[in-house]
């Protein structure tokens, strides 16, 4: 599996500035590693029944089981939820916490 270089915080800043893209080739590779990992317990962003609200969820151990949803934090902007999710996945993959970017 491809590794993410924790020193490349420039890529985190790029994602925060443009979560929907366009993304540089280096950021595309990082997002590929973060998003396509087949791991039970992977964090995801889930829209709630209330329109324009998102919460974190975790994928179950087996397909077909329900996603575990978290009540907090609640994101009223999709971009804020994506940034929070990016920071969680960054730390999972690099072992480094992203400071305020």
Buried (B, 14 or more C-beta within 10 A) or exposed (E): EEEBEBEBBEBBEBBBEEBEEEBBEEBEBBBEBBEEEEEEEBBBBBEEEEEEBBBBBBBEEEEEEEEBEEEEEBBEEBEBBBBBBBBBBBEBBBEEEBEEB
